[in-house]
């Protein structure tokens, strides 16, 4: 979930585009709205709104209201992310009877190689000496086929 706090026009040499400022996990990001996003709806108070409606509402706020929106959005994004993380951890720890869990798996790359990074959670009391992964990558996605311990 993104908490939008800022929408403004950015004029370039050949066109004008909207820049959208939003919070995700307590960090502020900006993205350019483009024609693909024109018909995207945002849920506000249970109603669907187009980006033009959100932009008009934000632009109608006073400076103090915009500051308040910004600080509340940052805080809500942190709280929302913490809630999601807790749900994930609860789901992971409910698997304790299985012995291990893959916390994350994602592709890595450098100048001369491509690989993968994994985070494993060991619930058993035994020390794991070796883990073998067989995986393949396709268009920046990591697909784990099989792993053995």
N, C-alpha and C positions, 0 to 999 in steps of 0.2 A: 504494500500500500504506500502510495506517495502522498505527501501532504504539501499541496501546492500553496505557495505564499506569494508568488511574483509572476506576473505575465506582462510583458511589455514588447513593443515593436522595436525591432533592430533593423535599421535601414542599411542595406548594402548597395553596391554599385548597380546591380541589375534588378534587385527585388527587395521587398520588405517582408520579414518573417517575424513571427512571435517567438520570443525567448521565454521559456517557462522555468521558474525557480521553484525547487521543491526540496523537502527533507526526506531522507531515507536513513533510518538507523542513526538519527542525530546528526547527520552530516548534510550540508547543503550542496545540491547539484543543480546544474543548469542544462537544459536541452533545447534544441531548436524544434519548434513545431513545424511540420511540413504538410504537404497536401494529403499524405496518407493519414494524418491524424485529424483532419478537419471534422470528421463525423464521429470522433470518439466522444463518448458520453462519460461524465464524471458524476458520481453519486454524491449528492449533498442533501442532508436531512431527508433521506429516503426518496428524493426526486432525482431524475436524470437531467443533466444540464450539458449544453455544448460548451466548448472552450470559450466561445465569444461571450456567453453568459457569465462564466466564471471570471473572465477578464474584466467585464463591465462592473461586476460586483467588487472585485479587488480594487479597481481604479476609483470606485466611489468611496472607499474608506479614507478616513483621515490618517495623517502620519502616525498618530498615537495608536490608532486601531491596526494599522499595518504592522507596527512594531509588536503589538500584542499578538497578532496573528502569527507573526514570525516566531516569537518565543514559544507560544503554545504549540505550534506545529513541530518545532524541534523537539520539545518535550514529549508530545504524543508519539512522534516517530520512534523515540527511544523506548517508551513504554510498550508500544505495539511490538517492536522487534524483540524486546525482552520476553513478552508473552509468547511470541512464536518460538523463540529459542527454548523456553521452558517446556512448551508442548513437544518439541522435538526431543529434548533430553528425557522427558517422561516416556516417550515412545521408545527411545533407545534403551533406557534402563529397564523397561518392561521386558526386554529381551535378554536379561541377565542369565536366564537358564540356558541360553544357547552358547555361552562361553565367550564369544567375541562379537564385535559389531564393527562395520565400516562406518566411520563418522563422516569422512569425506573422501572423494576421489576426483581428481581433476588433472587435465593435461598440463604439461609444462613444456617450455621450449627455450632454447638458447641459440646462440649463433651456429653451433655445430651439431646439435642433437635435439631430439624430441623425446619426451618421457612422460612420466606420470608421478603424482604425489598422492599418497594415501595417508589417512589418519585412522588408526585402528584402536579400538577400546577393548582391553582384555579383562573380562569379568572373572576368569578362572584364577585359581591360586597358583597355577603352573606358569613358569617362565616360558615365553615363546622365543625360540632361538631363530627360526627361519620362517618366513612366509613367502610363498611363490605366487605371483599373480600372472595370469595370462589375460591380455587385454588387446584391444585394437582401438585405434582412433579414426574418426571419420569427421571431417569438417569441424575440427575443434571440439568434438564431443568425445568423451571417454566412455567406453563400454567394457565393463569387466565381464569376461567370459567365465572364468573359473579361478579360484584360488585355493591353495592347499597350505596347511601349516605343518 
